[in-house]
Amino acid sequence: MPIDLPEPDEAARAHSAELVARIAETIRAEGGAIPFSRYMELALYAPGLGYYSAGAQKFGRAGDFVTAPELGPLFAQCVAEAVAPLLGAMPGAQFLELGGGSGAFAQDALVHLALLDALPARYAILEPSADLRGRQRERLEAMLPAALFERVAWLDGPPQEDWRGVLFANEVLDALPATRFAVRGGALFEEFVARDGGGNFLRVDQPADAFLDAAVRHIERYLGAPLPDGLRSEVLPQLPYWIQAVGGLLREGAMLFADYGQPRRDYYAPERSQGTLRGFYRQRLIEDPFLWTGLADLTASVDFTALAEAGVGAGFELAGYSTQAGFLLGNGLAECFQRLHDLAPDEASRYALSQQAKQLTLPGAMGEAFQVMGFERGVCLGHAFSRGDLRWRL
């Protein structure tokens, strides 16, 4: 354990122990081992106990990690600039945000869309966590004018009827339960989670089933070579089905995804021979996925080639792919920055705004590690990727 990692308090430890016990019971009931993806699902989403289902502070500098919307309004304003032409041309359109976080993105996006005269008829938030839903509602009701708050609705699942508009997800794909696999002697294994004699979680490998084998062999065909012996990494074989579930009924509009990750050739490069899985706790990176289960975020990077394949497979056209820096700079970052700079009340506010812009765009910060991909159906989103379209890297 890193020596600078702050210790959780007694209540947090008890919470983690309760979740560990629930996962242990699941392991016992399912024959002594569960796929790592199942462990990750329970660690993040077990009702009342999982990381995203419980009440601890997660977002912002007081939480475990900082997302782009938590830095300030620039990110949301640029996304609003990108989608405003679409929403403005579609009366009755809906904006659907997957995973609303603290509500910061919705707050800033709605205000900016109002300024652009491109408000959607409804701003829907698909948020599975009851705790986060409550926090979002409290924030938006307090911070938004009543006329804007009235447009916000929370969904229990994806739309069940055809709809028009924009689907947006920031740092959602990285939290989908990842399947871990290993290549040894040309054979493929799936990583499972079991318990040792002392009751601790441990990883065990079992022969891959046909579903996982097909997913990994597809990667190898794409790369034109077998994955190297000794590789241990992640794949999301369920991604095409997930995209179809959340966006399949979007008959006219666009989907926009922002997350950290790489194109496939970089994702499975030799320097990532142990994959991309990691955890975050109190702004620290942790490598042990079993450390304080339920108190730390678990995440894996996004294979953006797989995302492109899933979106196109769901009937969309790939509109563009770029670094986060390229996307923001191409969608009004300079103008939004200047407007906020002119409105800033003091030098401290102007300095904070500058730091926000740097964090969003510099290569050593979020600018290149985070990337944006867009899809379109019956509309044109290509303008949003006019600066630095990287589709050739896919």
KEKE-3310 file (N, C-alpha, C; in steps of 0.2 Angstrom, whole numbers, plus 5000, padded with zeros to 4 digits):
npx = (5004:5003:5013:5008:4995:4979:4971:4956:4941:4933:4920:4920:4928:4920:4910:4916:4920:4907:4903:4913:4910:4898:4902:4910:4901:4894:4904:4905:4893:4893:4901:4914:4923:4922:4920:4932:4926:4913:4916:4921:4909:4901:4909:4908:4894:4885:4870:4867:4880:4891:4904:4899:4886:4885:4886:4898:4909:4914:4918:4928:4940:4939:4936:4939:4944:4945:4935:4933:4921:4921:4931:4927:4917:4921:4923:4910:4904:4910:4906:4892:4893:4897:4886:4875:4871:4864:4854:4847:4841:4832:4817:4809:4819:4829:4842:4852:4861:4873:4876:4877:4886:4891:4882:4887:4891:4878:4872:4881:4880:4867:4864:4873:4868:4856:4860:4864:4853:4848:4841:4837:4821:4820:4831:4838:4844:4852:4855:4861:4863:4855:4859:4868:4859:4851:4860:4862:4850:4848:4858:4855:4843:4845:4854:4850:4840:4822:4815:4824:4828:4816:4816:4824:4825:4825:4830:4827:4831:4838:4830:4814:4807:4807:4818:4824:4839:4853:4865:4876:4891:4902:4917:4911:4912:4924:4921:4913:4911:4925:4931:4944:4959:4971:4986:4994:5006:5000:4987:4971:4965:4953:4952:4948:4940:4944:4945:4957:4965:4965:4954:4956:4954:4959:4967:4963:4966:4956:4951:4947:4930:4919:4914:4922:4934:4931:4930:4943:4951:4946:4952:4965:4965:4962:4974:4983:4992:4996:4992:5005:5014:5011:5004:4992:4977:4963:4946:4930:4918:4905:4902:4896:4883:4879:4880:4870:4860:4859:4859:4852:4839:4839:4835:4837:4850:4865:4879:4890:4906:4917:4932:4946:4959:4964:4968:4966:4979:4988:4982:4984:4998:5016:5021:5010:5008:5002:4990:4977:4970:4966:4964:4957:4959:4956:4962:4974:4983:4980:4985:4981:4966:4959:4960:4952:4939:4925:4927:4936:4938:4936:4944:4946:4955:4949:4946:4947:4945:4937:4926:4922:4919:4908:4899:4897:4892:4880:4873:4876:4885:4902:4907:4918:4935:4945:4959:4955:4959:4960:4947:4940:4947:4943:4930:4926:4934:4943:4935:4925:4933:4938:4926:4922:4934:4933:4922:4926:4928:4940:4958:4962:4951:4953:4965:4962:4954:4963:4971:4961:4959:4972:4973:4963:4968:4982:4996:5002:4992:4975:4974:4978:4978:4964:4951:4939:4925:4913:4897:4885:4868:4858:4860:4873:4888:4901:4907:4911:4923:4933:4945:4960:4956:4957:4954:4961:4970:4963)
npy = (4994:5011:5023:5036:5035:5040:5034:5026:5030:5023:5020:5020:5009:4999:4999:4995:4982:4976:4976:4968:4956:4953:4951:4940:4931:4929:4924:4912:4906:4905:4895:4896:4905:4920:4929:4943:4954:4953:4955:4968:4974:4972:4979:4992:4995:4988:4987:5000:4998:4998:5007:5018:5018:5021:5034:5042:5056:5058:5065:5079:5090:5086:5073:5057:5058:5070:5076:5083:5092:5096:5104:5117:5128:5128:5116:5110:5121:5121:5109:5111:5121:5113:5105:5113:5118:5107:5104:5116:5115:5105:5104:5100:5091:5080:5081:5069:5064:5052:5046:5057:5062:5075:5084:5095:5096:5096:5108:5118:5116:5118:5131:5137:5133:5139:5152:5151:5150:5136:5127:5110:5102:5093:5089:5075:5064:5050:5040:5028:5028:5030:5039:5048:5053:5060:5070:5077:5082:5091:5100:5105:5111:5121:5129:5132:5143:5142:5140:5133:5122:5115:5108:5097:5080:5064:5047:5030:5021:5018:5027:5021:5022:5028:5042:5060:5069:5072:5062:5061:5056:5057:5051:5038:5026:5021:5015:5004:4987:4978:4965:4954:4947:4935:4930:4915:4904:4904:4901:4906:4915:4919:4931:4927:4930:4924:4917:4916:4905:4913:4921:4932:4941:4934:4933:4922:4912:4906:4894:4903:4907:4904:4916:4926:4922:4924:4938:4942:4936:4943:4956:4952:4949:4961:4968:4961:4951:4939:4942:4946:4933:4932:4944:4953:4960:4970:4969:4974:4965:4966:4979:4982:4978:4986:4999:4998:4997:5009:5019:5014:5018:5031:5040:5051:5061:5063:5055:5057:5055:5056:5052:5043:5035:5025:5022:5006:4999:5006:5003:4990:4989:4984:4991:4991:4979:4974:4978:4991:4993:5001:5009:5023:5033:5046:5055:5048:5036:5019:5002:4990:4981:4976:4983:4990:4988:4995:5008:5014:5020:5010:5007:5006:5010:5016:5007:5015:5011:5000:5006:5014:5004:4998:5009:5011:4999:4999:5007:5020:5034:5037:5052:5059:5060:5064:5072:5077:5090:5095:5094:5103:5115:5117:5120:5132:5135:5146:5158:5155:5155:5169:5176:5172:5176:5190:5192:5189:5192:5196:5195:5182:5174:5175:5169:5156:5152:5151:5141:5131:5130:5126:5113:5106:5105:5104:5093:5085:5085:5083:5085:5076:5063:5061:5059:5062:5056:5056:5052:5051:5052:5055:5068:5081:5081:5083:5096:5098:5092:5098:5102:5094:5080:5063:5051:5043:5036:5026)
npz = (5000:4996:5004:5006:5006:5012:5027:5027:5037:5052:5050:5036:5033:5039:5030:5018:5022:5023:5010:5005:5011:5005:4992:4994:4997:4985:4977:4984:4982:4968:4965:4969:4962:4953:4937:4934:4929:4935:4948:4947:4943:4955:4965:4960:4958:4967:4975:4986:4992:4983:4975:4966:4971:4984:4997:4998:4995:4979:4967:4961:4970:4983:4983:4975:4962:4949:4937:4920:4920:4933:4935:4931:4921:4907:4899:4898:4892:4879:4874:4873:4863:4852:4850:4849:4836:4831:4840:4839:4827:4828:4833:4849:4852:4862:4876:4881:4895:4900:4916:4927:4936:4948:4944:4939:4925:4918:4924:4919:4905:4902:4905:4896:4884:4884:4882:4869:4863:4861:4868:4873:4872:4883:4896:4899:4912:4914:4927:4937:4951:4966:4976:4969:4960:4969:4974:4962:4959:4970:4968:4955:4956:4965:4959:4946:4936:4938:4926:4918:4926:4926:4914:4916:4918:4926:4922:4923:4915:4898:4884:4879:4868:4850:4848:4846:4845:4856:4863:4877:4885:4898:4904:4906:4899:4904:4916:4914:4918:4916:4906:4910:4903:4899:4889:4887:4881:4869:4871:4878:4892:4905:4917:4934:4950:4966:4983:4995:5008:5019:5017:5009:4993:4977:4961:4949:4934:4921:4908:4893:4888:4873:4869:4874:4868:4855:4854:4858:4847:4837:4839:4837:4823:4818:4822:4814:4819:4832:4849:4861:4870:4887:4889:4898:4899:4895:4889:4881:4878:4878:4874:4860:4862:4873:4868:4858:4867:4874:4864:4853:4849:4846:4833:4825:4826:4837:4845:4858:4865:4878:4885:4894:4885:4871:4853:4846:4842:4850:4863:4865:4865:4867:4879:4887:4894:4905:4905:4907:4919:4934:4950:4959:4973:4984:4976:4973:4964:4963:4962:4966:4964:4974:4986:4999:4995:4987:4992:4983:4967:4952:4936:4918:4904:4888:4873:4859:4846:4847:4851:4840:4831:4838:4838:4824:4820:4827:4818:4816:4809:4809:4816:4820:4828:4841:4850:4867:4869:4855:4852:4861:4858:4845:4846:4851:4863:4865:4863:4873:4885:4884:4886:4899:4906:4905:4913:4925:4942:4949:4951:4956:4952:4938:4937:4941:4931:4920:4924:4924:4910:4906:4912:4905:4892:4891:4885:4895:4905:4904:4891:4880:4885:4887:4876:4862:4854:4841:4834:4821:4815:4803:4804:4804:4812:4810:4810:4823:4824:4817:4820:4821:4818:4821:4815:4806:4814:4820)
capx = (5000:5007:5014:5005:4988:4976:4967:4948:4939:4930:4914:4921:4931:4915:4906:4920:4919:4901:4903:4918:4906:4893:4905:4912:4895:4893:4909:4904:4887:4894:4906:4921:4926:4918:4924:4934:4920:4908:4919:4921:4902:4899:4913:4906:4887:4881:4865:4869:4887:4896:4907:4894:4879:4885:4886:4904:4911:4918:4920:4931:4946:4938:4934:4944:4946:4943:4933:4933:4916:4922:4936:4924:4912:4924:4922:4903:4902:4912:4902:4886:4894:4897:4879:4870:4868:4860:4848:4843:4838:4828:4812:4807:4825:4831:4849:4853:4867:4874:4880:4877:4891:4889:4877:4891:4890:4871:4872:4884:4878:4860:4865:4876:4863:4851:4863:4865:4846:4848:4839:4833:4815:4821:4838:4837:4850:4852:4859:4858:4864:4850:4863:4870:4853:4848:4864:4861:4844:4849:4862:4852:4837:4848:4859:4848:4834:4817:4813:4829:4827:4810:4817:4828:4822:4830:4828:4829:4835:4838:4823:4811:4804:4812:4819:4829:4843:4860:4867:4883:4894:4909:4920:4906:4914:4929:4918:4910:4914:4930:4934:4952:4961:4978:4988:4999:5008:4995:4981:4968:4962:4950:4954:4943:4942:4942:4947:4963:4963:4964:4948:4957:4953:4965:4965:4964:4964:4952:4951:4942:4924:4919:4912:4929:4939:4929:4932:4951:4953:4944:4957:4971:4964:4963:4981:4987:4997:4994:4994:5011:5013:5012:5000:4986:4974:4955:4942:4923:4915:4898:4901:4891:4876:4878:4879:4864:4855:4858:4858:4849:4832:4841:4833:4840:4854:4872:4881:4897:4909:4923:4935:4953:4960:4969:4966:4968:4986:4991:4980:4988:5005:5020:5022:5004:5008:4998:4983:4976:4966:4968:4960:4958:4957:4958:4967:4980:4982:4981:4986:4977:4959:4955:4961:4946:4933:4919:4929:4940:4935:4940:4943:4950:4955:4944:4949:4942:4944:4931:4920:4920:4916:4902:4894:4895:4888:4873:4869:4878:4891:4908:4908:4925:4938:4951:4960:4951:4962:4958:4940:4939:4950:4939:4923:4925:4937:4946:4929:4922:4938:4938:4920:4923:4939:4930:4917:4929:4928:4946:4964:4962:4947:4956:4971:4959:4951:4969:4973:4956:4960:4978:4972:4959:4971:4989:4997:5004:4986:4970:4973:4979:4976:4957:4949:4932:4923:4906:4893:4879:4863:4853:4863:4880:4892:4908:4910:4914:4930:4936:4952:4963:4952:4962:4951:4966:4973:4959)
capy = (5000:5017:5026:5042:5034:5041:5028:5027:5030:5017:5019:5018:5002:4994:4999:4991:4975:4973:4974:4962:4950:4952:4948:4933:4926:4928:4919:4905:4904:4904:4889:4897:4910:4924:4933:4949:4959:4953:4958:4975:4977:4973:4984:4999:4996:4984:4992:5003:4997:4999:5014:5023:5017:5023:5041:5045:5061:5055:5070:5085:5089:5083:5066:5053:5060:5076:5075:5089:5097:5098:5110:5123:5128:5128:5109:5110:5126:5119:5103:5115:5124:5108:5102:5118:5118:5101:5105:5121:5113:5099:5106:5094:5087:5079:5080:5063:5063:5046:5047:5064:5065:5079:5088:5101:5097:5098:5115:5123:5115:5121:5139:5139:5131:5144:5158:5150:5148:5130:5122:5105:5101:5090:5087:5069:5061:5042:5040:5022:5028:5035:5044:5053:5057:5065:5076:5081:5086:5096:5105:5109:5115:5127:5133:5134:5146:5137:5138:5128:5116:5111:5104:5091:5074:5058:5041:5024:5017:5021:5028:5015:5024:5032:5049:5064:5074:5071:5057:5063:5053:5059:5046:5033:5020:5018:5012:4998:4982:4976:4958:4954:4941:4934:4925:4911:4899:4904:4900:4912:4913:4924:4932:4927:4932:4919:4919:4912:4902:4919:4925:4938:4940:4933:4932:4915:4911:4900:4895:4908:4904:4906:4923:4930:4920:4928:4945:4943:4934:4949:4961:4950:4949:4968:4970:4957:4947:4937:4946:4943:4929:4935:4949:4953:4966:4971:4970:4975:4961:4968:4986:4983:4978:4992:5005:4997:4998:5016:5023:5011:5021:5038:5039:5056:5065:5062:5053:5060:5051:5059:5047:5042:5029:5025:5018:4999:4998:5008:5000:4983:4990:4980:4994:4990:4972:4972:4981:4998:4993:5004:5012:5030:5034:5052:5058:5044:5030:5013:4997:4984:4982:4973:4987:4994:4987:4999:5014:5016:5019:5005:5010:5004:5014:5014:5006:5019:5008:4996:5011:5016:4998:4997:5014:5010:4993:5001:5010:5027:5035:5040:5059:5062:5057:5069:5073:5082:5097:5097:5095:5110:5121:5117:5121:5139:5136:5153:5162:5154:5158:5176:5178:5171:5180:5197:5192:5187:5198:5197:5191:5175:5171:5174:5164:5149:5150:5150:5134:5126:5129:5122:5106:5103:5105:5103:5086:5082:5085:5080:5087:5071:5057:5061:5059:5063:5052:5057:5048:5054:5048:5059:5075:5082:5083:5084:5102:5097:5089:5102:5103:5088:5074:5058:5045:5039:5032:5020)
capz = (5000:4995:5011:5007:5005:5018:5029:5028:5044:5055:5046:5029:5034:5040:5024:5014:5025:5022:5003:5004:5013:5000:4986:4996:4997:4978:4975:4987:4978:4961:4963:4971:4958:4948:4932:4936:4927:4939:4954:4946:4944:4962:4968:4958:4958:4971:4978:4993:4994:4978:4975:4964:4974:4991:4998:4999:4990:4974:4962:4964:4974:4990:4982:4973:4956:4946:4930:4917:4922:4940:4935:4929:4915:4900:4896:4896:4887:4873:4872:4871:4857:4847:4849:4848:4829:4830:4844:4837:4821:4830:4838:4853:4854:4869:4877:4886:4898:4904:4922:4928:4941:4953:4941:4936:4918:4917:4926:4915:4898:4901:4905:4890:4878:4884:4879:4862:4860:4858:4873:4872:4876:4889:4897:4903:4915:4915:4933:4941:4958:4969:4980:4965:4958:4974:4974:4956:4959:4975:4965:4949:4959:4969:4955:4939:4936:4938:4919:4916:4930:4924:4908:4918:4921:4928:4919:4926:4910:4891:4881:4876:4861:4846:4850:4842:4850:4857:4869:4879:4890:4899:4908:4908:4897:4908:4922:4912:4920:4911:4906:4910:4900:4898:4884:4889:4877:4863:4874:4880:4899:4908:4924:4939:4957:4971:4989:4998:5014:5024:5015:5004:4986:4973:4954:4946:4927:4919:4900:4890:4884:4866:4868:4875:4863:4848:4855:4857:4841:4832:4840:4834:4816:4817:4822:4810:4822:4838:4855:4863:4875:4893:4889:4902:4897:4896:4883:4883:4873:4879:4871:4855:4865:4877:4863:4855:4872:4876:4858:4847:4847:4843:4826:4822:4831:4838:4851:4859:4871:4880:4890:4893:4881:4865:4848:4848:4841:4856:4869:4866:4863:4872:4885:4891:4894:4910:4904:4910:4925:4940:4955:4962:4980:4987:4971:4972:4960:4967:4958:4969:4964:4980:4991:5001:4990:4987:4993:4978:4960:4948:4929:4913:4898:4882:4866:4855:4840:4848:4852:4833:4828:4841:4835:4817:4820:4829:4813:4816:4805:4813:4814:4821:4834:4842:4857:4871:4867:4849:4852:4864:4854:4839:4848:4855:4869:4866:4864:4880:4889:4884:4889:4907:4908:4905:4918:4931:4947:4952:4948:4958:4947:4931:4937:4941:4924:4916:4926:4921:4903:4905:4914:4900:4886:4890:4884:4901:4909:4901:4884:4875:4888:4886:4869:4861:4848:4839:4829:4819:4811:4800:4806:4803:4818:4808:4812:4830:4824:4812:4822:4823:4817:4821:4813:4803:4819:4822)
cpx = (5004:5007:5010:4997:4984:4972:4960:4947:4935:4924:4915:4924:4925:4910:4910:4919:4913:4900:4908:4914:4901:4896:4908:4907:4893:4898:4907:4898:4888:4900:4913:4925:4921:4922:4926:4929:4915:4910:4919:4914:4900:4902:4910:4898:4883:4876:4867:4876:4892:4898:4902:4887:4879:4886:4892:4905:4916:4921:4923:4937:4945:4936:4940:4947:4942:4941:4933:4928:4917:4927:4933:4920:4915:4922:4914:4901:4904:4908:4895:4887:4894:4890:4874:4867:4863:4853:4844:4839:4833:4823:4810:4813:4826:4839:4849:4860:4868:4878:4881:4882:4888:4883:4881:4890:4883:4870:4875:4882:4871:4860:4868:4871:4858:4854:4863:4858:4845:4846:4835:4826:4815:4828:4837:4844:4849:4857:4857:4859:4859:4854:4865:4865:4851:4853:4864:4855:4844:4853:4859:4846:4839:4851:4856:4841:4828:4815:4818:4828:4821:4811:4821:4823:4827:4827:4831:4832:4835:4831:4820:4807:4809:4812:4824:4833:4850:4861:4874:4885:4901:4912:4915:4909:4920:4927:4914:4914:4918:4931:4941:4954:4969:4980:4994:5000:5003:4988:4978:4965:4959:4951:4948:4945:4939:4945:4952:4961:4962:4958:4950:4956:4959:4963:4967:4962:4961:4952:4945:4936:4924:4918:4918:4934:4937:4931:4939:4953:4951:4950:4964:4971:4965:4970:4985:4992:4994:4996:5000:5010:5015:5008:4994:4983:4966:4952:4934:4919:4907:4897:4896:4884:4875:4877:4872:4858:4854:4857:4854:4842:4833:4840:4836:4844:4861:4873:4888:4899:4915:4926:4943:4954:4964:4966:4969:4975:4990:4989:4983:4995:5009:5020:5016:5003:5003:4991:4983:4972:4969:4963:4962:4955:4960:4964:4974:4978:4984:4981:4982:4970:4955:4957:4955:4941:4927:4921:4933:4937:4939:4938:4948:4950:4950:4948:4944:4941:4937:4925:4918:4917:4909:4897:4892:4891:4881:4869:4871:4884:4896:4909:4915:4928:4944:4953:4955:4953:4960:4951:4938:4941:4945:4931:4922:4928:4940:4940:4926:4927:4938:4932:4920:4928:4937:4925:4920:4930:4935:4952:4964:4957:4950:4962:4968:4956:4957:4971:4968:4958:4967:4977:4968:4963:4978:4991:4999:4998:4981:4970:4974:4977:4968:4956:4942:4930:4915:4904:4887:4874:4858:4854:4870:4883:4899:4911:4913:4921:4934:4944:4955:4960:4957:4959:4956:4970:4970:4961)
cpy = (5006:5021:5032:5041:5035:5035:5030:5027:5024:5015:5017:5011:4997:4994:4994:4983:4972:4971:4968:4955:4948:4948:4941:4928:4924:4923:4912:4902:4902:4899:4891:4902:4914:4928:4940:4954:4959:4956:4965:4978:4977:4978:4991:5000:4992:4989:4994:5002:4998:5006:5019:5023:5020:5031:5045:5050:5058:5060:5076:5084:5086:5076:5062:5055:5067:5075:5082:5094:5099:5104:5117:5123:5127:5122:5109:5115:5124:5113:5106:5118:5119:5106:5107:5118:5112:5102:5110:5120:5107:5101:5100:5089:5086:5078:5074:5063:5057:5047:5054:5067:5069:5084:5095:5102:5099:5106:5120:5122:5118:5128:5141:5138:5136:5151:5157:5149:5142:5125:5116:5105:5098:5088:5081:5067:5054:5041:5034:5023:5033:5040:5050:5057:5062:5071:5080:5085:5092:5102:5109:5113:5121:5131:5135:5138:5141:5135:5133:5121:5112:5107:5098:5086:5068:5052:5035:5019:5020:5022:5022:5016:5028:5040:5053:5068:5072:5067:5059:5059:5055:5054:5041:5026:5016:5014:5006:4992:4978:4968:4958:4947:4941:4929:4922:4905:4898:4903:4906:4910:4920:4925:4931:4929:4926:4921:4914:4909:4907:4923:4931:4936:4939:4932:4925:4915:4905:4900:4899:4904:4906:4913:4928:4928:4924:4935:4947:4941:4940:4954:4958:4950:4957:4970:4966:4953:4945:4941:4942:4939:4933:4941:4948:4960:4966:4971:4971:4971:4963:4975:4987:4983:4984:4998:5004:4999:5005:5021:5021:5015:5028:5038:5045:5060:5062:5059:5055:5057:5054:5054:5047:5035:5030:5021:5011:4997:5000:5005:4994:4983:4986:4984:4994:4983:4969:4975:4988:4998:4997:5007:5019:5030:5041:5055:5054:5038:5024:5007:4990:4985:4979:4977:4991:4994:4991:5007:5018:5015:5014:5007:5006:5008:5012:5013:5009:5016:5003:5000:5013:5010:4997:5003:5013:5004:4994:5005:5018:5028:5039:5047:5062:5059:5062:5069:5077:5089:5099:5098:5102:5116:5122:5119:5127:5139:5143:5158:5162:5157:5165:5179:5178:5175:5188:5198:5191:5193:5200:5193:5184:5171:5170:5169:5157:5147:5148:5142:5129:5125:5125:5114:5103:5101:5103:5095:5082:5082:5080:5080:5081:5064:5056:5062:5059:5059:5054:5053:5052:5050:5053:5067:5075:5084:5084:5090:5102:5095:5092:5103:5097:5081:5068:5051:5040:5034:5026:5014)
cpz = (5000:5002:5012:5006:5012:5020:5029:5036:5046:5051:5039:5029:5035:5034:5019:5016:5023:5014:5001:5006:5008:4994:4987:4995:4990:4975:4978:4983:4971:4960:4965:4967:4954:4943:4935:4935:4932:4946:4953:4946:4951:4966:4967:4959:4962:4975:4985:4995:4989:4978:4972:4967:4981:4991:4999:4994:4985:4969:4965:4968:4981:4989:4980:4967:4954:4939:4927:4919:4929:4940:4934:4923:4908:4896:4894:4891:4880:4870:4869:4864:4851:4845:4847:4841:4828:4834:4842:4831:4822:4835:4842:4854:4861:4870:4883:4889:4902:4910:4923:4933:4946:4950:4938:4929:4916:4918:4921:4907:4897:4901:4898:4884:4878:4881:4872:4859:4857:4864:4871:4875:4882:4890:4902:4906:4917:4921:4937:4948:4961:4973:4975:4962:4963:4974:4968:4956:4964:4972:4960:4951:4962:4964:4948:4940:4935:4931:4916:4920:4928:4918:4910:4921:4922:4925:4923:4921:4903:4889:4878:4870:4857:4849:4846:4847:4850:4864:4870:4885:4892:4905:4911:4905:4901:4914:4920:4915:4915:4911:4905:4907:4900:4893:4887:4884:4871:4865:4877:4887:4901:4915:4929:4945:4962:4978:4992:5004:5019:5022:5011:4997:4982:4966:4952:4938:4925:4911:4898:4887:4877:4865:4869:4870:4856:4849:4855:4851:4836:4833:4836:4826:4814:4817:4817:4813:4829:4844:4858:4869:4882:4894:4894:4901:4898:4889:4885:4878:4873:4876:4866:4858:4869:4873:4860:4860:4873:4870:4852:4845:4846:4836:4822:4827:4831:4845:4852:4866:4872:4886:4889:4889:4875:4859:4849:4847:4847:4862:4870:4864:4869:4879:4890:4892:4900:4910:4907:4916:4931:4944:4957:4969:4983:4983:4971:4968:4964:4962:4960:4969:4970:4986:4993:4996:4992:4989:4988:4971:4956:4940:4925:4907:4892:4876:4861:4848:4841:4849:4845:4830:4831:4838:4828:4816:4823:4824:4812:4811:4810:4811:4815:4827:4835:4849:4861:4869:4860:4848:4855:4860:4847:4840:4853:4861:4870:4867:4871:4885:4890:4888:4897:4910:4909:4911:4925:4936:4950:4949:4950:4954:4940:4931:4937:4935:4920:4918:4924:4914:4902:4907:4909:4894:4885:4889:4890:4906:4906:4893:4879:4878:4887:4879:4868:4854:4847:4834:4827:4815:4809:4801:4804:4809:4816:4809:4818:4830:4818:4814:4825:4823:4816:4819:4809:4808:4821:4818)
residu = (MET:PRO:ILE:ASP:LEU:PRO:GLU:PRO:ASP:GLU:ALA:ALA:ARG:ALA:HIS:SER:ALA:GLU:LEU:VAL:ALA:ARG:ILE:ALA:GLU:THR:ILE:ARG:ALA:GLU:GLY:GLY:ALA:ILE:PRO:PHE:SER:ARG:TYR:MET:GLU:LEU:ALA:LEU:TYR:ALA:PRO:GLY:LEU:GLY:TYR:TYR:SER:ALA:GLY:ALA:GLN:LYS:PHE:GLY:ARG:ALA:GLY:ASP:PHE:VAL:THR:ALA:PRO:GLU:LEU:GLY:PRO:LEU:PHE:ALA:GLN:CYS:VAL:ALA:GLU:ALA:VAL:ALA:PRO:LEU:LEU:GLY:ALA:MET:PRO:GLY:ALA:GLN:PHE:LEU:GLU:LEU:GLY:GLY:GLY:SER:GLY:ALA:PHE:ALA:GLN:ASP:ALA:LEU:VAL:HIS:LEU:ALA:LEU:LEU:ASP:ALA:LEU:PRO:ALA:ARG:TYR:ALA:ILE:LEU:GLU:PRO:SER:ALA:ASP:LEU:ARG:GLY:ARG:GLN:ARG:GLU:ARG:LEU:GLU:ALA:MET:LEU:PRO:ALA:ALA:LEU:PHE:GLU:ARG:VAL:ALA:TRP:LEU:ASP:GLY:PRO:PRO:GLN:GLU:ASP:TRP:ARG:GLY:VAL:LEU:PHE:ALA:ASN:GLU:VAL:LEU:ASP:ALA:LEU:PRO:ALA:THR:ARG:PHE:ALA:VAL:ARG:GLY:GLY:ALA:LEU:PHE:GLU:GLU:PHE:VAL:ALA:ARG:ASP:GLY:GLY:GLY:ASN:PHE:LEU:ARG:VAL:ASP:GLN:PRO:ALA:ASP:ALA:PHE:LEU:ASP:ALA:ALA:VAL:ARG:HIS:ILE:GLU:ARG:TYR:LEU:GLY:ALA:PRO:LEU:PRO:ASP:GLY:LEU:ARG:SER:GLU:VAL:LEU:PRO:GLN:LEU:PRO:TYR:TRP:ILE:GLN:ALA:VAL:GLY:GLY:LEU:LEU:ARG:GLU:GLY:ALA:MET:LEU:PHE:ALA:ASP:TYR:GLY:GLN:PRO:ARG:ARG:ASP:TYR:TYR:ALA:PRO:GLU:ARG:SER:GLN:GLY:THR:LEU:ARG:GLY:PHE:TYR:ARG:GLN:ARG:LEU:ILE:GLU:ASP:PRO:PHE:LEU:TRP:THR:GLY:LEU:ALA:ASP:LEU:THR:ALA:SER:VAL:ASP:PHE:THR:ALA:LEU:ALA:GLU:ALA:GLY:VAL:GLY:ALA:GLY:PHE:GLU:LEU:ALA:GLY:TYR:SER:THR:GLN:ALA:GLY:PHE:LEU:LEU:GLY:ASN:GLY:LEU:ALA:GLU:CYS:PHE:GLN:ARG:LEU:HIS:ASP:LEU:ALA:PRO:ASP:GLU:ALA:SER:ARG:TYR:ALA:LEU:SER:GLN:GLN:ALA:LYS:GLN:LEU:THR:LEU:PRO:GLY:ALA:MET:GLY:GLU:ALA:PHE:GLN:VAL:MET:GLY:PHE:GLU:ARG:GLY:VAL:CYS:LEU:GLY:HIS:ALA:PHE:SER:ARG:GLY:ASP:LEU:ARG:TRP:ARG:LEU)
# end
